[in-house]
Amino acid sequence: MRLPGTRAIASPWLTITVLCIGQMMIVLDQNIVNVALPAVQRGLGFSPGDLIWVVNAYVVPFGGLLLLAGRLGDLLGRKRVFLTGIGLFSAFSILCGFASSEGMLITARFAQGIGGAVASACILGVVATMFSDGHKQAQAIAAYSFASAGGGAIGPLLGGVLTDLLSWHWIFFINAPIGALVVLAGLRVIPGDRGAGLTRHTDFLGALLVTNGMTLFVFTIVNAERIGWGATQTLVVGAVSLLLLVGFFIRQATAAQPLLPLRLFRSRRLTAANAVQFLVIAGMFGLLFFGTLYLQRVLKYSPLQAGLAFVPIAVVIATVSLGFSARLITRFGQRMILLLGLVLLVVAFILLSFARVRGTYVVDFLPASLVMGLGFGLAAPAMMGLGMAAVAPSESGIASGLFSTTQQIGGAVGLTVLSAFATTRINSLAAAGKSTADSLIGGYHLVFLLSAGFEVAALLIGVIMLRSAVPAPAGSAHMDESATPEPSSAV
């Protein structure tokens, strides 16, 4: 199925490939920076308190602009918005690489986050509407899922390689040739779509409210760990962000052409899929962030060794997402595969909670990471397919932006909550006279169990809210999914 107002292209799969490369580059950049932070600190003289803003300066605008960017894709054309975002992301990546001061790097990272949000918000919307055939659509969404998860898993490895062999500057420079390739290929292979167009009824007030509200909300979350949830700044900025977001939803109920049509949330599948994704991603930081800390701070791995430790999970996700998930979804249905994937994620985090101070990679980390890769490789395509099938193609951009926003907020909330519990537990054990290693492993054990709790909550939502969901036919809008059970062969 082509998007309304598009021209036919020779190979839809070539389009999917280009879009997925762009998605992987954006996700990879979010994870590649973490490994290089110590080198950045030494190179530019960051204080420990300011160093976190190398990450947060990107996260704040990225999370704040995703909904608006997704809607702009529907209005202005997803191809145009995607390529503009990739161009901005690549250009400011170069500026990040040339940064010679704290202020220059943080400013460039902020602009890079804008470009990343503009590009990323439209990708799933295009991918999910490329095919009307259920099996091919499942394959396309599986490819997108792998690009997202694979970028997260490969990021630590590539960051370690570039930082150890070259310098931290290259974690940013590498985006330039990839971005240029994506733009040049995208101009040729991504179908041009006109979009609905901007009119005098376009909800500019809603755009202003949600962009500022989401930006301040993300800022509050990522900054709360540093200054405390009870700090005056956290309470005031958080309250302002919530007021703006409440104003946004009130505006959406009255606007002639709302930025985010509230009728979308009448779809149980779309609502449940986003709730599940929020919890899944919140829990996954237990592996991506604290798994890396376990390898480096407890097992004493180098950044490169820690990066290599994540290669198996990337391989498993690729194998499952690209090789099996579409066939399993076609055979057993999205709900069944989603629930199976979530069960495996719970098992993986429980396995991690037994990691030892004097552990080994083969016993204490590898088995859990393999189960994690299998679970995520199954759950992610089913989860996204359930949500995207609930909206019409003309609104796939805003649905894509909603998914990306949920993912970003889930990551920010998850990391903040897990970090707070880990810090409290580690400090408590240290005060009780435990060794540094024992204190760290105690904190990480708690984090892994909390991550398992996030996945259990996602599983319960999937069981309850998706119990009687049926898949919407391709191109249909906002069905009431409560009528009949899901056929086992549906997608």
C-alpha positions as MATLAB code, in Angstrom:
seq = 'MRLPGTRAIASPWLTITVLCIGQMMIVLDQNIVNVALPAVQRGLGFSPGDLIWVVNAYVVPFGGLLLLAGRLGDLLGRKRVFLTGIGLFSAFSILCGFASSEGMLITARFAQGIGGAVASACILGVVATMFSDGHKQAQAIAAYSFASAGGGAIGPLLGGVLTDLLSWHWIFFINAPIGALVVLAGLRVIPGDRGAGLTRHTDFLGALLVTNGMTLFVFTIVNAERIGWGATQTLVVGAVSLLLLVGFFIRQATAAQPLLPLRLFRSRRLTAANAVQFLVIAGMFGLLFFGTLYLQRVLKYSPLQAGLAFVPIAVVIATVSLGFSARLITRFGQRMILLLGLVLLVVAFILLSFARVRGTYVVDFLPASLVMGLGFGLAAPAMMGLGMAAVAPSESGIASGLFSTTQQIGGAVGLTVLSAFATTRINSLAAAGKSTADSLIGGYHLVFLLSAGFEVAALLIGVIMLRSAVPAPAGSAHMDESATPEPSSAV';
ca = [
       0.000    0.000    0.000;
       1.313    3.412   -0.915;
       0.744    6.497    1.155;
      -1.914    8.861   -0.196;
      -0.414   11.206   -2.738;
       2.734    9.159   -3.313;
       4.330    7.846   -6.445;
       5.261    4.195   -6.889;
       8.843    3.127   -6.232;
      10.841    0.242   -7.660;
      11.636   -1.506   -4.389;
       9.733   -0.903   -1.142;
      12.360   -2.953    0.683;
      15.050   -0.524   -0.433;
      12.981    2.230    1.146;
      12.669    0.210    4.351;
      16.441   -0.318    4.384;
      17.201    3.388    4.054;
      14.704    4.311    6.772;
      16.066    1.647    9.113;
      19.643    2.822    8.598;
      18.503    6.305    9.584;
      16.722    4.942   12.656;
      19.718    2.856   13.701;
      22.032    5.861   13.378;
      19.798    7.974   15.625;
      19.345    5.255   18.276;
      23.024    4.318   18.140;
      23.998    7.909   18.851;
      21.925    7.903   22.042;
      23.925    4.939   23.377;
      27.357    5.454   21.859;
      27.928    8.593   23.941;
      27.675    6.847   27.334;
      30.859    4.820   26.842;
      32.820    7.912   25.780;
      31.751   10.173   28.657;
      34.977    9.713   30.684;
      37.051   10.631   27.610;
      34.829   13.663   26.939;
      35.258   14.751   30.543;
      39.056   14.555   30.288;
      39.156   16.253   26.903;
      36.939   19.251   27.654;
      37.316   19.487   31.429;
      33.689   18.819   32.334;
      32.863   18.794   36.021;
      31.125   15.612   37.223;
      27.871   17.522   37.724;
      27.898   19.035   34.237;
      28.955   15.891   32.381;
      25.435   14.451   32.439;
      24.320   17.323   30.205;
      26.244   15.797   27.325;
      23.419   13.236   27.416;
      20.556   15.371   28.683;
      21.108   18.214   26.217;
      20.162   15.720   23.515;
      17.383   13.928   25.397;
      15.411   17.052   26.359;
      14.654   18.447   22.859;
      14.391   14.950   21.408;
      11.632   13.960   23.820;
       9.918   17.336   23.568;
       9.595   17.485   19.776;
       8.573   13.963   18.797;
       4.798   14.502   18.820;
       5.037   17.745   16.861;
       7.493   16.240   14.386;
       5.243   13.242   13.815;
       2.279   15.465   13.060;
       4.368   17.637   10.751;
       5.098   14.482    8.793;
       1.355   14.009    8.251;
       0.898   17.662    7.241;
       4.046   18.455    5.244;
       4.992   15.027    3.948;
       6.967   12.364    5.797;
       9.757   12.168    3.244;
      10.451   15.891    3.485;
      10.382   15.929    7.284;
      12.521   12.778    7.613;
      15.259   14.001    5.255;
      15.288   17.444    6.871;
      15.767   15.828   10.268;
      18.586   13.584    9.028;
      20.314   16.595    7.485;
      20.103   18.586   10.730;
      21.209   15.605   12.811;
      24.251   14.980   10.612;
      25.291   18.618   10.389;
      25.198   19.155   14.137;
      26.951   15.823   14.696;
      29.928   17.340   12.880;
      29.716   20.400   15.112;
      29.692   18.106   18.177;
      32.838   16.422   16.919;
      34.632   19.745   16.533;
      33.511   21.017   19.945;
      36.344   22.605   21.890;
      34.449   23.673   25.022;
      31.663   22.513   27.309;
      29.230   25.143   26.039;
      29.891   24.355   22.382;
      29.312   20.618   22.850;
      26.134   21.034   24.916;
      24.692   23.550   22.426;
      25.490   21.290   19.485;
      23.996   18.291   21.289;
      20.768   20.251   21.852;
      20.536   21.041   18.129;
      21.430   17.441   17.292;
      18.501   16.317   19.452;
      16.143   18.509   17.431;
      17.310   16.896   14.208;
      17.037   13.429   15.698;
      13.458   14.031   16.834;
      12.373   15.443   13.470;
      13.784   12.439   11.603;
      12.860    9.681   14.044;
       9.228   10.689   14.557;
       8.228    9.872   10.968;
      10.075    6.610   10.351;
       7.679    4.088   11.890;
       4.749    5.823   10.179;
       6.292    5.237    6.747;
       7.479    1.713    7.538;
       4.088    0.587    8.851;
       2.208    1.827    5.755;
       4.502    0.508    3.036;
       2.635   -2.795    2.670;
      -0.980   -3.897    2.828;
      -0.004   -7.581    2.959;
       0.004   -8.657    6.611;
       3.136  -10.806    6.482;
       5.199   -8.194    4.642;
       3.977   -5.490    7.003;
       5.092   -7.609    9.951;
       8.487   -8.078    8.303;
       8.851   -4.330    7.766;
       7.985   -3.520   11.382;
      10.372   -6.265   12.516;
      13.147   -4.594   10.517;
      12.367   -1.282   12.219;
      12.388   -3.004   15.616;
      15.795   -4.488   14.902;
      17.139   -1.097   13.801;
      15.981    0.422   17.088;
      17.160   -2.400   19.338;
      20.290   -3.110   17.320;
      21.384    0.504   17.541;
      21.028    0.340   21.304;
      23.036   -2.867   21.569;
      25.766   -1.907   19.092;
      26.221    1.593   20.527;
      28.402    0.573   23.503;
      30.630   -1.565   21.249;
      31.114    1.078   18.583;
      31.615    3.761   21.217;
      34.340    1.695   22.862;
      36.093    0.971   19.553;
      36.059    4.583   18.332;
      37.061    6.023   21.707;
      39.893    3.524   22.296;
      41.307    3.485   18.750;
      40.687    7.082   17.639;
      39.144    9.629   20.023;
      35.774   10.634   21.463;
      35.334   13.125   18.594;
      34.698   10.213   16.202;
      31.575    9.044   17.995;
      30.013   12.142   16.410;
      31.951   12.345   13.147;
      30.785    8.860   12.152;
      27.236   10.161   11.736;
      28.213   12.479    8.863;
      28.901    9.890    6.125;
      25.996    7.702    7.259;
      23.645   10.680    7.246;
      24.833   11.805    3.824;
      24.229    8.302    2.452;
      20.731    8.207    3.943;
      19.812   11.617    2.482;
      21.152   10.827   -0.999;
      19.507    7.411   -1.102;
      16.316    8.713    0.483;
      15.878   11.365   -2.192;
      15.732    8.573   -4.761;
      13.931    5.686   -3.065;
      11.530    7.138   -0.460;
       8.151    7.857   -2.052;
       7.233   11.531   -2.076;
       4.008   12.295   -0.229;
       2.259   15.642   -0.271;
       0.813   15.487    3.219;
      -2.463   17.081    4.281;
      -0.939   20.566    4.182;
      -0.873   23.453    6.636;
      -4.028   25.557    6.830;
      -5.328   28.375    8.961;
      -7.009   25.698   11.104;
      -3.724   23.943   11.862;
      -3.301   23.646   15.620;
      -0.299   25.915   16.184;
      -1.372   26.631   19.771;
      -1.464   22.901   20.484;
       1.994   22.545   18.942;
       3.318   25.292   21.207;
       1.733   23.772   24.317;
       2.875   20.191   23.725;
       6.399   21.085   22.630;
       7.059   23.274   25.642;
       5.191   20.952   27.995;
       7.032   17.817   26.857;
      10.415   19.580   26.812;
       9.980   20.814   30.389;
       8.608   17.422   31.459;
      11.641   15.562   30.088;
      13.925   18.208   31.604;
      12.285   17.676   35.001;
      12.736   13.910   34.839;
      16.367   13.855   33.706;
      17.404   16.649   36.074;
      15.584   15.311   39.143;
      18.174   12.629   39.831;
      20.898   15.268   40.097;
      19.091   17.868   42.210;
      16.427   15.725   43.895;
      12.686   15.224   43.415;
      11.924   17.535   46.306;
      14.047   20.410   45.009;
      12.258   23.700   44.331;
      13.331   23.679   40.682;
      11.984   20.157   40.173;
       8.628   20.992   41.758;
       8.151   24.321   39.954;
       9.300   23.215   36.494;
       7.427   19.936   36.849;
       4.225   21.758   37.786;
       4.562   24.136   34.823;
       5.123   21.210   32.446;
       2.024   19.429   33.720;
      -0.080   22.592   33.384;
       1.089   22.996   29.786;
       0.282   19.360   29.007;
      -3.156   19.631   30.608;
      -3.725   22.749   28.509;
      -2.646   20.797   25.446;
      -5.180   18.030   26.012;
      -7.933   20.573   26.660;
      -6.967   22.265   23.418;
      -7.087   18.945   21.534;
     -10.681   18.436   22.633;
     -11.763   21.754   21.079;
      -9.439   22.380   18.113;
     -10.879   22.090   14.599;
      -7.773   20.209   13.424;
      -6.093   18.896   16.572;
      -2.412   18.041   16.572;
      -3.169   14.800   18.443;
      -6.759   13.665   17.800;
      -7.987   12.335   21.138;
     -10.125    9.751   19.359;
      -6.896    7.799   18.802;
      -6.939    6.837   22.468;
     -10.335    5.178   22.049;
      -8.378    2.366   20.451;
      -7.494   -0.060   23.225;
      -4.752   -1.532   21.074;
      -3.014    1.781   20.477;
      -3.300    2.763   24.150;
      -2.188   -0.647   25.418;
       0.699   -0.891   22.958;
       2.042    2.477   24.091;
       1.644    1.573   27.768;
       3.447   -1.725   27.200;
       6.244    0.023   25.318;
       6.667    2.589   28.107;
       7.195   -0.182   30.666;
       9.347   -2.374   28.421;
      11.760    0.443   27.623;
      11.814    1.622   31.248;
      12.892   -1.858   32.270;
      15.387   -2.324   29.428;
      17.635    0.357   30.910;
      18.277   -2.178   33.657;
      20.309   -4.046   31.055;
      21.637   -1.300   28.793;
      22.826    1.049   31.552;
      23.294   -1.040   34.684;
      24.418   -4.107   32.781;
      27.265   -2.000   31.402;
      28.076   -0.741   34.901;
      28.140   -4.301   36.216;
      30.616   -5.337   33.534;
      32.876   -2.318   34.020;
      32.678   -1.601   37.745;
      32.302   -5.119   39.146;
      33.876   -7.423   36.555;
      36.421   -4.693   35.648;
      35.870   -4.798   31.883;
      37.286   -2.050   29.668;
      34.836    0.026   27.592;
      35.716   -2.052   24.531;
      35.252   -5.340   26.371;
      31.930   -4.157   27.768;
      30.832   -3.212   24.270;
      31.801   -6.615   22.912;
      29.758   -8.241   25.671;
      26.609   -6.802   24.071;
      27.269   -8.273   20.618;
      25.376  -11.538   21.310;
      22.182   -9.699   22.249;
      22.355   -7.707   19.004;
      22.845  -10.920   17.017;
      19.878  -12.603   18.717;
      17.615   -9.582   18.196;
      18.597   -9.464   14.517;
      18.023  -13.191   14.057;
      14.647  -13.198   15.794;
      13.327   -9.887   14.439;
      14.393  -10.389   10.848;
      14.242  -14.166   10.623;
      11.353  -15.467   12.690;
       9.097  -12.823   14.229;
       7.033  -12.054   11.118;
       6.281  -15.743   10.497;
       5.422  -16.338   14.149;
       3.164  -13.280   14.245;
       1.408  -14.417   11.074;
       0.924  -17.898   12.510;
       0.017  -17.175   16.133;
      -1.075  -13.526   16.187;
       0.535  -10.397   17.576;
      -0.892  -10.703   21.085;
       0.430  -14.208   21.684;
       3.938  -13.347   20.456;
       3.966  -10.123   22.486;
       3.066  -11.955   25.680;
       5.682  -14.650   25.042;
       8.334  -11.975   24.515;
       7.375  -10.215   27.735;
       7.591  -13.456   29.725;
      11.114  -13.982   28.385;
      12.097  -10.435   29.394;
      10.932  -11.132   32.952;
      12.991  -14.337   33.018;
      16.064  -12.516   31.700;
      16.021   -9.890   34.446;
      15.487  -12.512   37.128;
      18.571  -14.312   35.810;
      20.545  -11.059   35.979;
      19.525  -10.599   39.608;
      21.769  -13.580   40.453;
      24.912  -11.968   38.979;
      27.915  -12.385   41.299;
      30.796  -10.172   42.408;
      33.328  -12.749   41.238;
      31.177  -13.837   38.369;
      32.050  -14.714   34.798;
      30.607  -13.445   31.565;
      29.551  -16.908   30.381;
      27.629  -17.714   33.576;
      26.449  -14.374   34.969;
      25.711  -12.207   31.928;
      25.555  -14.125   28.643;
      22.557  -16.406   29.386;
      20.410  -13.488   30.564;
      21.411  -11.341   27.586;
      20.522  -14.125   25.134;
      17.085  -14.573   26.718;
      16.720  -10.776   26.681;
      17.480  -10.618   22.971;
      14.998  -13.392   22.234;
      12.283  -11.711   24.303;
      12.764   -8.244   22.851;
      13.099   -9.586   19.311;
       9.666  -11.168   19.676;
       7.901   -8.478   21.716;
       8.937   -5.298   19.910;
       7.572   -6.043   16.392;
       4.302   -7.398   17.812;
       3.918   -4.407   20.121;
       4.476   -1.852   17.361;
       2.365   -3.763   14.870;
      -0.589   -3.836   17.271;
      -0.427   -0.087   17.812;
       0.172    1.047   14.236;
      -2.591   -1.171   12.828;
      -5.081    0.785   14.941;
      -4.695    4.067   13.008;
      -5.417    5.156    9.466;
      -2.453    5.738    7.100;
      -3.196    9.471    7.072;
      -2.467    9.585   10.821;
       0.467    7.173   10.908;
       2.855   10.075   11.401;
       1.309   11.236   14.669;
       0.993    7.595   15.800;
       4.676    7.100   15.014;
       5.520   10.261   16.953;
       3.406    9.013   19.858;
       5.283    5.704   19.920;
       8.634    7.492   19.800;
       7.553    9.845   22.592;
       6.419    6.937   24.766;
       9.743    5.218   24.158;
      11.731    8.310   25.069;
       9.715    9.105   28.199;
       9.841    5.466   29.250;
      13.622    5.488   28.982;
      13.967    8.732   30.918;
      11.585    7.657   33.682;
      13.054    4.171   33.872;
      16.640    5.349   34.131;
      15.756    7.968   36.742;
      13.764    5.560   38.918;
      16.282    2.747   38.645;
      19.200    5.083   39.356;
      17.500    6.474   42.444;
      16.884    3.000   43.888;
      20.368    1.808   42.939;
      22.057    4.801   44.572;
      20.037    4.445   47.775;
      20.753    0.727   48.016;
      24.473    1.087   47.258;
      24.904    3.856   49.818;
      22.965    1.866   52.410;
      25.147   -1.211   51.943;
      28.335    0.869   52.004;
      27.229    2.529   55.255;
      26.647   -0.933   56.722;
      30.306   -1.781   56.104;
      30.005   -3.763   52.874;
      32.873   -3.648   50.379;
      32.589   -1.499   47.265;
      31.979   -4.528   45.046;
      29.366   -5.998   47.392;
      27.608   -2.631   47.665;
      27.526   -2.236   43.893;
      26.218   -5.737   43.234;
      23.546   -5.252   45.876;
      22.350   -2.111   44.128;
      22.407   -3.777   40.726;
      20.476   -6.796   42.016;
      17.718   -4.442   43.160;
      17.714   -2.692   39.780;
      17.388   -5.963   37.879;
      14.457   -7.051   40.060;
      12.762   -3.671   39.583;
      13.281   -4.027   35.825;
      11.616   -7.429   36.016;
       8.749   -5.681   37.805;
       8.377   -3.222   34.907;
       8.139   -6.149   32.499;
       5.590   -7.931   34.717;
       3.440   -4.773   34.676;
       3.720   -4.673   30.868;
       2.699   -8.335   30.737;
      -0.393   -7.679   32.873;
      -1.445   -4.793   30.629;
      -1.022   -7.016   27.601;
      -3.081   -9.805   29.156;
      -5.904   -7.525   30.333;
      -6.176   -4.770   27.702;
      -5.393   -6.882   24.636;
      -7.524   -9.835   25.707;
     -10.185   -9.393   23.014;
      -8.379   -7.174   20.522;
      -8.801   -7.775   16.810;
      -6.489   -6.409   14.123;
      -7.821   -3.550   12.046;
      -7.800   -4.110    8.277;
      -5.020   -2.253    6.507;
      -5.996    1.343    5.976;
      -8.921    1.343    8.369;
      -9.261    3.868   11.136;
      -9.776    3.426   14.843;
     -11.904    0.323   15.059;
     -13.446   -0.721   18.323;
     -11.367   -3.825   18.982;
     -13.633   -5.273   21.635;
     -15.980   -7.118   19.291;
     -14.333  -10.444   18.523;
     -11.266  -12.458   19.487;
      -8.060  -12.161   17.470;
      -7.727  -14.848   14.779;
      -4.543  -16.852   15.142;
      -3.452  -16.064   11.612;
      -4.008  -12.330   11.761;
      -1.407   -9.610   11.778;
];
